[in-house]
């Protein structure tokens, strides 16, 4: 009987120790944080894994929360852009509990936390998209696209309000899906067509400008070459006339009678052709040349003229 009584006391002592251990301690595991409450009011928060002392229930209680990253998808949201176009968004957020005390007092469970994060995303999306046009979301011009900037604006607003209001740290908010209402598709396609036509017009205009530039440069170069040719021809002509004048001057200085004869003969030859019939006085200039020449010289001149005419006639016939 004494042994049985002793065993009972040992068992009772062990039970007391076990109950005392579990009653006065709380274990917080890795990936968890906790809030210790006293008579329902939050007394302390625990953010590190370990064994912590507390008063037994009903004096104190430990409320544990999942401290790992959480993933939340927002509901579909139809919102307006700056240019009054409807667009449908669906975003996702990655978050965790940063401030267990604030989370405990303002949220209390993960289902409500997901709902609050979703509400913050909706409010931030409406606020941000009021500053951007449809072309900042859908455009053929890469310079107009501002999706990264829009996502960052939504993220910053959600992050700020989630931490200050609910103790939730939001690490990422990104656009998951982007679509358009059925009645907006035609206007978007029309806008894309206009954007493409505008790009074509720019390319065509640049091509025409480049072509005009090339034509202008070519014409300027041709005009320059022509001017140089005219200038060179004028120089050659002037040199030729100068040389002819020099030859005439030398001929005149060498034999004035021969120079006079040649001048009169040249004038006479330029005055007639094979179809010309002249009635002249042989004592009048320039036909007085025939009267001042000996008969044998006149015959030679006539023969030379006839030969020249025959030669010209044969060339024309050929």
SVG drawing of the C-alpha trace seen along z (x, -y; Angstrom):
<svg xmlns="http://www.w3.org/2000/svg" viewBox="-20 -100 77 102">
<polyline fill="none" stroke="black" stroke-width="0.4" points="0.0,0.0 2.8,-2.3 4.5,-1.6 1.2,-2.3 0.8,-5.6 4.4,-6.6 3.8,-5.8 0.7,-7.9 2.6,-10.8 5.3,-10.4 2.7,-10.3 1.0,-13.3 4.3,-15.1 5.1,-14.3 1.6,-15.5 2.1,-18.7 5.5,-19.3 4.1,-18.5 1.1,-20.7 3.3,-23.4 5.7,-23.2 3.0,-23.5 1.0,-25.9 3.9,-28.3 5.7,-28.1 4.9,-28.6 6.8,-27.3 7.1,-29.4 8.4,-27.4 10.4,-28.6 8.1,-30.3 5.8,-31.5 5.3,-34.6 3.0,-35.0 1.2,-37.5 0.9,-36.8 -2.4,-38.1 -3.4,-38.6 -7.1,-38.5 -7.6,-39.0 -5.4,-42.1 -2.1,-41.9 0.9,-41.9 3.9,-41.0 4.8,-39.9 7.2,-37.1 9.0,-37.2 11.8,-34.6 11.5,-30.9 12.0,-29.5 10.5,-28.7 8.9,-31.6 7.5,-31.9 3.9,-32.9 1.2,-32.5 -1.2,-29.6 -4.6,-29.9 -7.0,-31.6 -4.6,-34.4 -2.5,-34.4 -2.8,-32.9 -0.6,-32.6 -2.0,-33.4 0.3,-32.1 0.4,-33.4 2.1,-32.1 5.1,-34.3 5.9,-32.9 5.3,-34.8 1.7,-34.7 0.3,-35.0 -2.9,-36.8 -4.6,-37.3 -6.9,-40.3 -10.4,-40.2 -11.0,-41.4 -11.2,-45.2 -12.7,-47.4 -11.3,-50.9 -11.0,-54.1 -7.9,-55.5 -7.1,-59.2 -8.6,-59.4 -11.8,-57.7 -11.2,-54.2 -12.3,-51.1 -9.7,-48.5 -9.8,-45.3 -7.0,-44.4 -6.1,-41.4 -3.0,-41.7 -1.2,-39.6 0.6,-40.5 3.3,-38.7 3.2,-39.7 4.0,-38.6 3.3,-39.7 5.8,-42.4 4.2,-43.7 2.4,-40.9 0.8,-43.2 -0.7,-45.5 -1.8,-42.5 -3.4,-40.9 -5.4,-44.0 -6.4,-45.1 -6.7,-41.8 -6.6,-38.7 -6.6,-36.0 -5.3,-35.2 -8.6,-35.3 -9.3,-38.9 -5.7,-39.8 -6.1,-38.6 -9.3,-40.6 -7.7,-43.7 -4.7,-43.4 -7.2,-42.9 -9.1,-46.1 -5.8,-48.0 -4.8,-46.8 -8.2,-47.9 -8.0,-51.4 -4.4,-51.9 -5.2,-50.7 -8.1,-53.1 -5.9,-56.0 -2.9,-55.3 -4.7,-54.6 -6.4,-58.0 -3.0,-59.5 -2.3,-57.3 -3.8,-56.9 -4.8,-53.8 -1.8,-54.1 0.5,-53.8 -0.8,-50.2 -1.3,-49.2 0.7,-50.9 3.0,-50.2 5.3,-52.9 7.6,-51.6 8.3,-55.1 4.6,-55.4 4.4,-52.2 4.6,-52.8 3.5,-49.4 6.5,-49.2 5.9,-52.7 2.2,-51.9 3.0,-48.7 5.5,-50.5 2.9,-53.2 0.4,-50.6 3.0,-48.7 4.1,-51.8 0.6,-52.7 -0.3,-49.2 2.9,-48.8 2.6,-52.0 -1.1,-51.4 -0.7,-47.7 2.2,-48.3 0.7,-51.4 -2.8,-50.0 -2.4,-46.2 1.2,-45.5 1.6,-43.6 4.8,-43.9 4.0,-43.8 7.0,-42.7 5.5,-42.7 2.5,-43.8 2.4,-43.0 -0.3,-43.1 -1.3,-39.5 -3.8,-40.0 -4.8,-43.0 -7.9,-42.9 -10.5,-45.2 -14.3,-45.2 -15.9,-44.0 -17.1,-47.4 -13.6,-48.9 -11.8,-46.5 -12.8,-48.3 -11.6,-51.6 -8.3,-50.1 -7.8,-48.4 -8.6,-51.7 -6.1,-53.5 -3.5,-50.9 -4.2,-51.3 -3.8,-55.1 -0.5,-54.6 0.8,-52.3 -0.3,-54.8 1.4,-57.6 4.6,-55.5 4.3,-54.9 3.7,-58.6 6.8,-59.5 8.9,-56.9 7.5,-58.2 8.1,-61.8 11.7,-61.0 12.2,-59.2 10.9,-62.1 13.0,-64.5 16.1,-62.4 15.3,-62.1 14.8,-65.9 18.1,-66.3 19.9,-64.0 18.2,-65.7 19.2,-69.1 22.8,-68.0 22.9,-66.4 21.5,-69.5 23.9,-71.7 26.8,-69.5 25.5,-69.5 25.3,-73.3 28.8,-73.5 30.2,-71.3 28.2,-73.2 29.5,-76.5 33.1,-75.2 32.6,-73.9 31.2,-77.3 34.1,-79.1 36.6,-76.7 35.0,-77.1 35.1,-80.9 38.8,-80.7 39.5,-78.5 37.5,-80.7 39.3,-83.8 42.7,-82.1 41.6,-81.1 40.5,-84.5 43.6,-85.9 45.7,-83.5 43.7,-84.3 44.1,-88.0 47.8,-87.4 48.1,-85.4 46.2,-88.1 48.4,-90.8 51.5,-88.9 50.2,-88.3 49.3,-92.0 52.7,-93.1 54.5,-90.6 52.6,-91.5 49.9,-94.0 48.9,-93.3 48.5,-89.6 46.5,-90.3 44.2,-92.6 43.7,-90.1 43.0,-87.3 40.5,-89.5 38.6,-90.4 38.6,-86.8 37.3,-85.6 34.5,-88.2 33.7,-87.2 33.5,-83.5 31.3,-84.1 28.9,-86.1 28.0,-83.4 27.3,-79.7 26.6,-77.4 23.1,-78.8 24.1,-82.4 24.0,-84.5 25.6,-88.0 25.7,-90.9 28.5,-93.2 30.8,-95.8 34.3,-94.6 35.6,-98.0 33.6,-97.9 34.7,-96.3 35.1,-93.5 34.7,-92.4 37.4,-94.7 39.8,-91.9 39.1,-90.4 40.2,-93.5 43.4,-93.9 44.7,-90.4 46.6,-89.2 44.7,-86.9 46.7,-83.8 46.1,-84.2 42.4,-84.7 42.3,-81.5 44.0,-79.7 41.5,-81.2 38.6,-80.1 40.0,-76.6 40.5,-76.4 36.9,-77.6 35.6,-75.1 37.5,-72.3 36.2,-73.3 32.6,-73.4 33.1,-70.0 34.5,-68.6 31.6,-70.0 29.1,-68.6 30.7,-65.1 30.6,-65.2 26.9,-66.2 26.1,-63.5 27.9,-60.9"/>
</svg>
